[in-house]
């Protein structure tokens, strides 16, 4: 079962201290590259302007702890990397319990869990702690230390390109910026690493691009550098996140809700009799926010197991590889995404080479002398066919819209390919 291999790989990634920048990100990408040599590790320089954002300084952390008056560590970063607020600044001081509590984060509803908290874009520091442990803190002086640093560096990301017969691209994207969490973090990159291995062995009609990014800032940076190519080539895309548990399925649509990715995802869910919870665009929370943003508007949706923010262990130490993510859940997601890819591969989605209507007369596809009813039904069908060639419709969908047979539409598609009018 492929799920066992994916789960084993996730265990290997588990202890790495990840953030939106830094050595943990690089180490994660290097381990993915060991499985798929096609992975290219790329980077954006700190300070680079990307739309309304700026690539932050690179964050590194060596150690962090809180010691009580007996010099005992009650919090130890080296035992769990969630104990420190991600991107915390350097601190080394003695502090009262009252002041310390202002810097502690906990979850009352999950009293034995460590929350995941970040402060990427405002300098701050803090610790995360189990609620039950926080309640037992004595009123004394504590020694707090975070040994961290910021420097000009890079935001790293990974990219796998698997060329197909067509330059039309299917995009898969996931994130590698969270520390030790299983469903919300490791399920996505682990699954896509093995999906990429499977895709490499196939002869594909379409080109596949797989991205391993920092959530939000990574996708914004990538889009800022590759927008024109993405808009020209991507015909369907999927944000792969929270795909490791075996509780249920979730579907979150693209912004318009009717993209090629949406229709294929829903078709496969229905075809496999999979019960799922359908969310709306207003429930978005991952990188679909960027890929479907104003001015971008790419056909990107998401098919998950338990959706981020909707399962009780979310963003805490309870989201682990023992209790939440299972080989069975990963295997089912692996099979689901294979089915989605196979459905895409068996269909064609013609797209015009030209903006506006191409000149058909010079290609002997339309009369050069125009008068009432000077064109044939076949010639009109060519124009009707071209009007739907935006890369978003199956051939059988175009046939239905044109009120024609699929056989006739396939013939027109081949003709217009030869004339280099569609691809």
C-alpha positions in Angstrom: 0.0 0.0 0.0 1.5 3.3 -1.1 0.1 4.9 2.0 2.6 3.1 4.2 5.5 4.6 2.2 4.0 8.1 2.3 3.5 7.8 6.1 7.0 6.6 6.6 8.3 9.6 4.6 6.2 11.9 6.7 7.8 10.5 9.8 11.2 11.4 8.3 10.1 15.0 7.8 8.4 15.2 11.2 11.2 16.5 13.5 12.4 19.2 11.2 11.9 22.7 12.5 10.2 24.4 9.5 9.2 28.0 9.0 8.6 30.3 6.0 12.4 30.6 5.7 15.4 29.0 7.2 17.4 25.8 7.3 14.3 23.6 8.1 12.8 24.5 4.8 16.0 23.6 2.9 16.3 20.3 4.7 12.7 19.4 3.9 13.3 20.1 0.2 16.6 18.1 0.2 14.7 15.0 1.5 12.0 15.4 -1.1 14.8 15.6 -3.8 16.2 12.3 -2.5 12.9 10.7 -3.7 12.5 12.7 -6.9 15.7 14.0 -8.4 13.6 16.2 -10.7 13.0 18.6 -7.9 14.6 22.0 -8.5 15.3 24.0 -5.3 14.9 27.7 -6.1 14.8 30.8 -4.0 13.7 34.4 -3.5 16.1 36.9 -1.9 15.1 38.6 1.4 13.8 42.1 0.8 12.4 41.3 -2.7 9.1 43.1 -3.3 6.4 40.7 -4.4 3.1 42.5 -5.2 2.1 44.1 -1.8 4.5 41.9 0.2 8.2 41.7 0.9 10.3 38.5 1.3 11.2 38.6 5.0 14.6 38.1 6.6 15.7 34.5 7.1 14.9 33.2 10.6 17.1 30.7 12.5 16.6 29.3 15.9 19.1 27.2 17.9 17.4 26.8 21.2 14.7 28.1 23.5 13.5 27.3 27.0 11.7 28.6 30.1 13.4 27.7 33.5 11.8 28.0 36.9 13.5 29.2 40.1 15.0 25.7 40.6 16.7 25.9 37.2 14.4 23.2 35.8 13.2 23.5 32.2 9.4 23.7 32.1 9.5 24.4 28.3 12.1 23.0 26.1 12.2 23.8 22.3 14.4 20.8 21.7 11.7 18.5 22.9 9.0 20.0 20.7 9.5 22.8 18.2 5.9 24.1 18.7 6.9 25.4 22.1 8.2 28.7 20.6 6.1 31.2 18.7 7.4 30.9 15.1 9.7 33.8 14.1 10.3 34.9 17.7 13.1 37.4 18.3 16.0 36.7 20.6 15.3 37.1 24.3 17.3 36.2 27.5 15.8 37.7 30.7 14.2 37.0 34.0 10.5 37.6 34.2 7.7 37.4 36.7 4.8 35.0 36.3 2.4 37.8 35.6 4.5 39.1 32.8 5.3 35.7 31.5 1.6 34.8 31.1 1.3 37.7 28.7 3.7 35.8 26.4 2.1 32.4 26.7 -0.3 30.8 24.3 -2.5 27.8 25.1 -5.8 26.1 24.1 -8.2 25.6 27.0 -10.3 23.2 25.0 -7.3 20.9 24.4 -5.5 21.3 27.7 -2.7 18.8 27.0 -1.9 20.2 23.5 0.7 22.7 22.4 -0.8 25.3 20.0 1.0 26.5 16.8 1.4 30.3 16.8 3.3 32.6 14.5 4.4 36.2 14.2 6.0 36.5 10.8 5.6 40.2 10.0 5.8 41.9 13.4 8.8 41.5 15.7 7.7 39.7 18.8 8.4 36.7 21.0 6.4 34.1 22.9 6.0 30.6 24.0 3.3 28.0 23.5 2.3 25.8 26.4 -0.1 23.1 27.4 -3.0 24.7 29.3 -2.7 22.1 32.1 1.0 23.0 32.5 0.3 26.7 32.5 -2.3 26.4 35.3 0.4 24.8 37.5 3.0 27.5 37.1 4.1 28.9 40.5 4.2 32.6 41.3 8.0 33.0 41.0 10.7 34.5 38.8 11.3 32.6 35.5 14.3 32.7 33.2 13.2 32.8 29.5 15.6 32.4 26.6 15.1 32.2 22.9 18.4 31.9 20.9 17.2 33.0 17.5 18.6 35.3 14.7 17.5 37.1 11.6 19.7 37.7 8.6 19.5 38.5 4.9 18.9 35.2 3.2 16.3 33.5 1.1 12.9 32.0 0.9 13.4 28.6 -0.7 10.8 26.6 -2.6 10.8 23.4 -4.7 9.5 22.8 -8.2 9.0 19.6 -10.2 8.2 19.9 -13.8 7.0 16.7 -15.7 6.6 17.6 -19.4 3.8 16.0 -21.4 2.8 16.1 -25.0 1.0 19.4 -24.5 2.3 22.6 -22.9 -1.0 22.9 -21.1 -0.3 22.5 -17.4 -1.9 20.9 -14.5 -0.7 22.6 -11.3 -0.4 20.9 -7.9 0.8 23.0 -4.9 1.4 22.4 -1.3 3.3 24.1 1.6 6.4 23.3 3.6 6.4 26.0 6.3 4.8 24.5 9.3 6.8 22.7 12.0 5.7 19.4 13.4 2.1 18.9 12.4 0.9 16.0 10.4 -2.4 16.6 8.6 -2.2 20.3 8.2 1.5 20.2 7.0 3.1 16.9 6.2 0.3 15.1 4.5 0.4 17.5 1.5 4.1 17.5 0.6 4.5 13.8 1.4 1.6 12.8 -0.8 2.7 15.0 -3.7 6.3 13.6 -3.5 4.9 10.2 -4.3 2.4 11.5 -6.8 5.3 13.0 -8.6 7.1 9.6 -8.7 4.0 8.0 -10.2 3.6 10.8 -12.8 7.3 10.4 -13.8 6.7 6.8 -14.9 3.7 7.7 -17.1 3.5 9.0 -20.7 1.4 12.1 -20.0 -0.7 14.2 -22.4 -0.4 17.2 -20.2 2.5 18.9 -18.4 2.5 18.7 -14.6 4.0 21.3 -12.3 4.3 20.5 -8.6 5.2 23.3 -6.2 6.4 23.0 -2.6 6.0 26.5 -1.2 5.8 28.6 2.0 2.1 29.2 2.5 0.9 32.7 1.5 4.3 34.5 1.0 5.7 31.6 -1.1 2.7 31.4 -3.4 2.6 35.2 -3.7 6.3 35.3 -4.6 5.9 32.4 -7.1 2.9 34.0 -8.8 4.6 37.4 -9.0 7.5 35.9 -11.0 5.5 33.4 -13.1 2.1 35.0 -13.6 2.1 35.2 -17.4 3.1 31.6 -17.9 0.6 30.5 -15.3 -2.3 32.4 -16.9 -1.2 31.1 -20.4 -0.7 27.4 -19.6 -2.5 26.3 -16.4 -5.9 24.7 -17.2 -6.5 23.1 -13.8 -4.9 23.3 -10.4 -5.2 21.8 -6.9 -4.0 23.0 -3.5 -3.1 19.8 -1.7 -3.5 20.1 2.0 -4.9 18.1 4.9 -5.1 14.8 2.9 -3.9 12.4 5.6 -6.7 11.5 8.0 -9.4 8.9 7.2 -12.5 10.6 8.7 -14.1 12.0 5.6 -13.6 14.2 2.5 -13.9 17.9 1.9 -14.2 19.9 -1.3 -13.4 23.7 -1.5 -14.1 25.3 -4.9 -12.2 27.8 -6.9 -13.5 31.3 -6.8 -15.8 30.9 -9.7 -16.8 27.4 -8.6 -17.0 26.1 -12.2 -13.5 25.7 -13.4 -12.2 22.6 -15.1 -10.5 21.6 -11.8 -13.9 22.0 -10.0 -15.8 19.9 -12.5 -13.2 17.1 -12.6 -12.9 17.0 -8.8 -16.7 16.7 -8.4 -16.9 14.1 -11.2 -14.4 11.9 -9.5 -16.0 12.3 -6.1 -19.3 11.3 -7.5 -17.9 8.5 -9.7 -16.3 6.9 -6.7 -19.4 7.3 -4.5 -17.4 9.4 -2.0 -19.4 11.3 0.5 -17.9 14.7 1.1 -18.6 18.1 2.7 -18.9 20.9 0.2 -17.5 24.3 1.4 -17.9 27.6 -0.3 -15.2 30.0 -1.5 -15.9 32.0 1.6 -14.5 29.1 3.6 -11.1 29.4 1.9 -7.9 29.4 4.0 -4.9 28.1 2.1 -3.1 29.1 -1.1 -6.3 29.0 -3.2 -6.5 32.6 -1.7 -3.6 33.6 -3.9 -4.0 31.5 -7.0 -7.7 32.7 -7.3 -7.0 36.3 -6.2 -8.1 39.3 -8.2 -5.9 39.7 -11.2 -4.8 36.1 -11.0 -8.0 34.1 -11.2 -6.4 30.7 -11.9 -8.6 27.5 -12.1 -7.5 26.2 -8.7 -9.6 24.3 -6.1 -8.9 21.8 -3.3 -9.9 18.3 -2.4 -9.1 17.4 1.2 -9.9 15.0 4.0 -10.8 16.9 7.1 -10.5 20.6 6.1 -8.0 22.8 7.9 -9.7 24.6 10.8 -12.5 22.1 11.0 -10.9 19.2 12.9 -10.2 19.4 16.6 -6.5 18.8 16.5 -5.8 21.6 14.0 -2.8 23.8 14.6 -1.7 22.0 17.7 0.6 19.2 18.8 -2.4 16.9 18.7 -2.2 16.9 14.9 0.4 14.1 14.8 1.3 11.0 12.8 0.0 8.7 15.5 -3.5 10.0 16.2 -4.6 11.9 13.0 -2.7 10.9 9.9 -2.8 7.3 8.9 -1.4 5.1 6.1 -5.0 4.3 5.1 -6.0 7.9 4.9 -2.9 8.8 2.8 -3.4 5.8 0.5 -7.0 6.8 -0.1 -6.0 10.3 -1.0 -3.2 9.0 -3.2 -5.8 6.9 -5.1 -8.2 9.8 -5.3 -5.6 12.2 -6.8 -4.5 9.5 -9.2 -8.1 9.2 -10.4 -8.3 13.0 -10.9 -5.2 12.9 -13.0 -6.4 9.9 -15.1 -9.7 11.7 -15.7 -7.8 14.8 -17.0 -5.5 12.6 -19.1 -8.3 10.9 -21.0 -9.9 14.2 -22.1 -8.9 17.1 -24.3 -9.6 20.8 -23.5 -8.9 22.8 -26.6 -7.6 26.3 -26.3 -7.3 28.9 -29.0 -3.8 30.2 -30.0 -5.4 33.6 -30.6 -7.2 36.3 -28.7 -10.4 37.3 -30.5 -11.7 35.3 -33.5 -8.9 34.1 -35.8 -8.9 34.9 -39.6 -10.4 31.8 -41.0 -10.7 32.9 -44.7 -6.9 32.9 -45.2 -6.8 29.3 -44.0 -9.6 28.1 -46.4 -11.9 27.5 -43.5 -14.5 30.3 -44.3 -15.7 32.1 -47.4 -13.6 35.1 -48.5 -16.6 36.6 -50.3 -19.3 37.4 -47.9 -23.1 37.5 -48.6 -26.2 36.3 -46.8 -25.9 32.6 -46.0 -22.6 32.3 -47.8 -21.2 29.9 -45.1 -22.1 26.3 -44.6 -23.3 24.6 -41.5 -19.8 23.0 -41.1 -18.1 26.4 -41.4 -20.5 27.8 -38.8 -19.7 24.9 -36.5 -16.0 25.7 -36.8 -16.7 29.2 -35.5 -18.9 28.0 -32.8 -16.3 25.4 -31.7 -13.6 28.1 -31.6 -15.8 30.4 -29.5 -15.6 27.8 -26.7 -11.9 27.0 -27.0 -10.7 28.7 -23.8 -9.1 25.5 -22.4 -11.9 25.1 -19.8 -14.2 22.7 -21.5 -14.0 19.0 -22.4 -14.7 18.1 -26.1 -18.0 16.5 -25.1 -19.0 19.7 -23.3 -18.3 21.7 -26.4 -20.2 19.2 -28.5 -23.2 19.6 -26.2 -23.0 23.4 -26.3 -22.7 23.4 -30.1 -25.6 20.9 -30.4 -23.3 18.6 -32.4 -22.1 15.0 -32.2 -18.9 14.3 -30.3 -17.6 12.6 -33.5 -18.0 15.8 -35.5 -16.4 17.9 -32.8 -13.4 15.6 -32.6 -12.9 16.0 -36.4 -13.0 19.8 -36.2 -10.6 19.7 -33.2 -8.1 17.7 -35.3 -8.5 20.0 -38.3 -7.9 23.1 -36.2 -4.9 21.5 -34.6 -3.4 21.0 -38.1 -4.1 24.6 -38.9 -2.4 25.6 -35.6 -5.5 27.4 -34.4 -6.0 25.4 -31.2 -3.7 23.4 -28.9 
